[in-house]
Amino acid sequence: MTINLTLNNKDFKKLENIAKNTGKSIQELASNVLHQYSVDIERIKNDPLYQMEGYDSNAPTDLAANHDYYLYGK
């Protein structure tokens, strides 16, 4: 299968340099990245931390950043 991907010059140069330095083709790099991403997603999905009750809750999405507000108010 063939896909077309548009990258800015900076990102393309990075990709080209990584390919050159690792002795891999851009195709190999893309394949490796996709494989690693899928492995990481599975690892995260199976992490016991995310299986804990309360992980999927109705808590505010900005709780970590604004915890003082939620604890003490304005």
C-alpha distances in whole Angstrom, upper triangle without the diagonal:
4,7,10,13,17,19,23,24,26,23,21,24,24,20,21,24,23,21,24,26,24,23,19,16,15,12,14,16,13,12,16,17,15,16,20,20,19,22,24,24,25,28,29,29,31,33,37,37,35,36,40,42,42,38,37,40,42,43,42,39,41,43,43,43,46,48,51,51,50,53,56,55,56
4,7,10,13,16,20,21,23,20,18,21,22,18,19,22,21,19,22,24,23,22,18,15,13,10,14,15,12,13,16,17,15,17,20,20,20,23,25,24,26,29,30,30,32,34,38,38,36,38,41,43,43,39,38,41,42,43,42,39,40,43,42,42,45,47,51,50,50,53,55,54,55
4,6,10,13,16,18,20,17,16,19,19,16,17,21,20,18,21,24,23,22,18,15,13,11,14,14,11,12,16,15,14,17,19,18,19,22,23,23,25,27,28,28,31,33,36,36,34,36,39,41,40,37,36,38,39,40,39,35,37,40,39,39,42,44,47,47,47,50,52,51,51
4,7,10,13,15,17,15,13,17,18,15,16,20,19,18,21,23,23,22,19,16,13,12,15,15,12,14,18,17,16,19,21,20,21,24,25,25,27,29,29,30,33,34,38,38,35,38,41,42,41,38,37,39,40,40,39,35,37,40,39,39,42,44,47,47,47,49,52,51,50
4,6,10,12,14,12,10,14,15,12,14,17,17,16,19,22,21,21,18,15,12,12,15,14,11,14,16,15,14,18,19,18,20,23,23,23,26,28,28,28,31,33,36,36,33,36,39,40,39,36,35,37,38,38,36,33,34,37,36,35,38,41,44,44,44,46,49,48,47
4,7,9,12,10,9,13,14,12,14,17,17,17,20,22,22,22,20,17,13,14,17,16,14,17,19,17,17,21,22,20,22,25,25,25,28,30,29,30,33,34,38,37,35,38,40,42,40,37,36,38,38,38,36,33,33,37,36,35,38,40,43,43,43,46,48,47,46
4,6,8,6,6,9,10,10,11,14,15,15,17,19,20,21,19,16,13,14,17,15,13,17,18,16,17,20,21,19,22,25,24,24,28,29,28,30,33,33,37,36,34,37,39,41,40,36,35,37,38,37,35,32,32,35,34,33,36,39,41,41,42,44,46,45,45
4,6,6,6,9,10,11,12,14,16,17,18,20,21,22,21,19,15,17,20,17,16,20,21,18,20,23,23,22,25,27,26,27,30,31,30,32,35,35,39,37,36,39,41,43,41,37,37,39,39,38,36,32,32,35,34,32,36,38,41,41,42,44,46,45,44
4,6,5,6,9,10,10,12,14,15,16,18,20,21,19,18,15,18,20,17,17,21,22,20,22,25,24,24,27,29,28,29,32,33,32,35,37,37,41,39,38,41,43,45,44,40,40,42,42,41,39,35,35,38,36,35,38,41,43,43,44,47,48,47,46
4,6,5,6,9,10,11,12,14,15,16,18,20,19,18,15,18,20,17,17,21,21,18,21,24,23,22,26,27,26,27,31,31,30,33,35,35,38,37,36,39,41,43,42,38,38,40,40,39,37,33,33,36,34,32,35,38,40,41,42,44,46,45,44
4,5,5,6,9,10,11,12,14,15,16,18,17,15,12,15,16,13,13,17,17,15,17,20,19,19,22,24,23,24,27,28,27,29,32,32,35,34,33,36,38,40,39,35,35,37,38,37,35,31,31,34,32,31,34,37,39,40,40,43,44,44,43
4,5,5,6,9,10,10,12,14,15,16,15,13,10,13,15,12,12,16,17,15,17,20,20,20,23,25,24,25,28,29,29,31,34,34,37,37,35,38,41,43,42,38,38,40,41,40,38,35,35,37,35,35,38,40,43,43,44,46,48,48,47
4,5,5,6,9,10,10,12,14,15,14,13,11,15,16,14,14,18,18,17,19,22,22,22,25,26,26,27,30,31,31,33,35,35,39,38,37,40,42,45,44,40,40,42,43,42,40,36,36,39,37,36,39,41,44,44,45,47,49,49,48
4,5,5,6,9,10,10,12,14,13,13,11,14,15,12,13,16,16,14,17,20,19,19,22,23,23,24,27,27,28,30,32,32,36,34,34,37,39,42,41,37,37,40,40,39,38,34,34,36,34,33,37,39,41,42,43,45,46,46,46
4,5,5,6,9,10,11,12,10,10,7,10,11,8,9,13,13,12,14,17,16,17,20,21,21,23,25,26,26,29,31,31,34,34,33,36,38,41,40,36,37,39,40,39,38,34,34,37,35,34,38,40,42,43,44,46,48,47,47
4,6,5,6,9,10,10,10,9,7,11,12,10,12,15,15,14,17,19,19,20,23,24,24,26,29,29,30,32,34,34,38,37,36,39,42,44,44,40,40,43,44,43,42,38,38,40,38,38,41,43,46,47,47,49,51,51,51
4,5,5,6,8,10,10,10,10,14,14,11,14,17,16,15,19,20,20,21,24,25,24,27,29,29,30,33,34,34,38,37,37,40,42,45,44,40,41,43,44,43,42,38,38,40,38,37,41,43,45,46,47,49,51,51,50
4,5,5,6,8,8,9,9,12,11,8,11,14,12,12,16,17,16,18,21,21,21,23,26,26,26,29,31,31,34,34,33,36,39,41,41,37,38,41,42,41,40,36,36,38,36,35,39,41,43,45,45,47,49,49,49
4,6,5,6,5,6,6,9,8,7,10,12,12,12,15,16,16,18,21,21,22,24,26,26,28,30,32,32,36,35,35,38,40,43,43,39,40,42,44,43,42,38,39,41,38,38,42,44,46,48,48,50,52,52,52
4,6,5,7,8,9,12,12,11,14,16,15,16,19,20,20,22,24,25,25,28,30,30,31,34,35,35,39,39,38,41,43,46,46,42,43,46,47,46,45,42,42,44,41,41,45,46,49,50,51,52,54,55,54
4,6,8,10,11,14,13,11,15,17,15,16,19,20,19,21,24,24,24,27,29,28,30,33,34,33,37,37,37,40,42,45,45,41,42,45,46,45,44,41,41,42,40,39,43,45,47,49,49,51,53,53,53
4,5,9,10,13,10,9,13,14,12,14,17,17,16,19,21,21,22,25,26,26,27,30,31,31,35,35,35,37,40,43,43,39,40,43,45,44,43,40,40,42,39,39,43,44,47,48,49,50,52,53,53
4,7,10,12,10,10,14,14,13,15,18,18,18,21,23,23,24,27,28,28,30,32,33,34,37,38,37,40,42,46,46,42,43,46,48,47,46,43,43,45,42,42,46,48,50,52,52,53,56,56,56
4,7,8,6,7,10,11,10,12,15,15,16,18,20,20,22,24,25,26,28,30,31,32,35,36,35,38,40,43,43,40,40,43,45,45,44,40,41,43,41,41,45,46,49,50,50,52,54,55,55
4,5,5,6,9,10,11,12,14,15,16,18,20,21,22,24,26,27,28,30,32,33,36,37,36,38,41,44,44,40,40,43,45,45,44,40,41,43,41,41,45,47,50,50,50,52,55,55,55
4,5,5,6,9,10,11,12,14,15,16,18,20,21,22,25,26,27,29,30,31,35,35,34,36,39,42,42,38,38,41,42,42,41,37,38,40,38,39,42,44,47,48,48,50,52,52,52
4,5,5,6,9,10,11,12,14,15,17,18,20,21,23,24,26,27,29,30,34,34,33,35,38,41,41,37,37,40,42,42,41,37,39,41,39,39,43,44,48,48,48,50,53,52,53
4,5,5,6,9,10,10,12,14,15,16,18,20,21,22,24,26,27,28,32,33,32,34,37,40,40,36,36,39,41,41,41,37,38,40,38,39,43,44,47,48,48,50,52,52,53
4,5,5,6,9,10,10,12,14,15,16,18,20,21,22,24,26,27,30,31,30,32,35,38,38,34,34,37,39,39,38,34,35,37,35,36,39,41,44,45,44,46,49,49,49
4,5,5,6,9,10,11,12,14,15,17,19,20,21,23,25,26,29,30,28,31,34,36,36,32,32,35,37,37,36,32,33,36,34,34,38,39,43,43,43,45,48,47,48
4,5,5,6,9,10,11,12,14,15,17,18,20,21,23,24,28,29,27,29,33,35,35,32,32,35,37,37,37,33,35,37,35,36,39,40,44,44,44,46,49,49,49
4,5,5,6,8,10,11,12,14,15,16,18,20,21,22,26,27,26,28,31,34,34,30,31,34,36,36,36,32,34,35,33,34,38,39,42,43,42,44,47,47,48
4,5,5,6,9,10,10,12,14,15,16,18,20,21,25,25,23,26,29,32,32,28,28,31,33,33,32,29,30,32,30,31,34,35,39,40,39,41,44,44,45
4,6,5,6,9,10,11,12,14,15,17,19,20,24,24,22,25,28,30,30,27,26,30,32,32,32,28,30,32,30,31,34,36,39,40,39,41,44,44,45
4,5,5,6,9,10,11,12,14,16,17,18,22,23,22,24,27,30,30,27,27,30,32,33,33,30,31,33,31,32,36,37,40,41,40,42,45,45,46
4,5,5,6,9,10,10,12,14,15,16,20,21,20,22,25,28,28,25,25,29,31,31,31,28,29,30,28,30,33,34,37,38,37,39,42,43,44
4,5,5,6,9,10,10,12,14,15,19,19,18,20,23,26,26,22,22,26,28,28,28,24,26,27,26,27,30,31,35,36,35,37,40,40,41
4,5,5,6,9,10,11,12,14,18,19,17,19,22,25,25,22,22,25,27,28,28,25,27,28,27,29,32,33,36,37,36,38,41,41,42
4,6,5,6,9,10,11,12,16,17,16,18,21,24,25,21,22,26,28,28,29,26,28,29,27,29,32,33,36,37,36,37,41,41,43
4,5,5,6,9,10,10,14,15,14,16,19,22,22,19,20,23,26,25,26,23,25,25,24,25,29,29,32,34,32,34,37,38,39
4,5,5,6,9,10,13,14,12,14,17,20,20,17,17,20,23,23,24,21,23,24,23,25,28,28,32,32,31,33,36,36,38
4,5,5,6,9,12,13,12,13,16,19,20,17,17,21,24,24,26,23,25,26,25,27,30,30,34,35,33,34,38,38,40
4,6,5,6,10,11,10,12,15,18,19,16,18,21,24,24,25,23,25,25,23,26,29,29,32,33,32,33,36,37,39
4,5,5,9,9,8,10,13,16,16,13,14,18,21,20,22,19,21,21,20,22,25,25,29,30,28,29,33,34,35
4,6,8,9,7,8,12,14,15,12,13,16,19,20,21,19,22,22,21,24,26,26,30,31,29,30,34,34,36
4,6,9,7,8,11,14,16,13,14,18,21,22,24,22,24,24,23,26,28,28,31,32,30,31,35,36,38
4,5,6,7,9,13,14,12,14,17,21,20,22,21,23,22,20,24,26,25,29,30,28,29,32,34,36
4,5,5,7,10,12,11,13,16,20,20,22,21,23,21,20,24,26,24,28,29,27,27,31,32,35
4,5,6,9,10,8,11,14,17,17,19,18,19,18,17,20,22,21,24,26,23,24,27,29,31
4,5,8,9,6,8,11,15,15,17,16,18,17,16,20,22,21,24,25,23,24,28,29,31
4,6,9,7,9,12,16,16,19,18,21,20,19,23,24,23,27,28,25,26,29,30,33
4,6,6,9,11,14,14,18,17,20,18,18,21,23,21,24,25,22,23,27,28,31
4,6,7,8,12,13,16,17,19,17,18,22,22,20,23,24,21,21,25,26,29
4,5,5,9,9,12,13,16,14,15,18,19,17,20,21,17,18,22,23,26
4,6,9,9,12,12,14,13,13,17,18,17,20,21,18,19,23,24,26
4,7,8,11,11,14,14,15,18,19,18,22,21,19,20,24,24,27
4,5,9,10,13,12,14,17,17,16,19,19,16,18,21,21,24
4,6,8,11,11,14,16,15,15,18,17,14,16,19,19,21
4,6,9,7,10,13,12,11,14,13,10,13,16,16,18
4,5,5,9,10,9,10,13,11,9,12,15,14,16
4,6,8,9,9,11,14,13,12,15,17,17,18
4,6,5,6,8,11,10,10,13,15,14,15
4,6,5,5,9,9,7,10,13,13,14
4,6,5,9,10,10,11,14,14,16
4,6,8,9,10,12,14,14,14
4,6,5,7,9,10,10,11
4,5,5,6,8,9,11
4,5,5,6,7,8
4,5,5,4,6
4,6,6,9
4,6,9
4,7
4
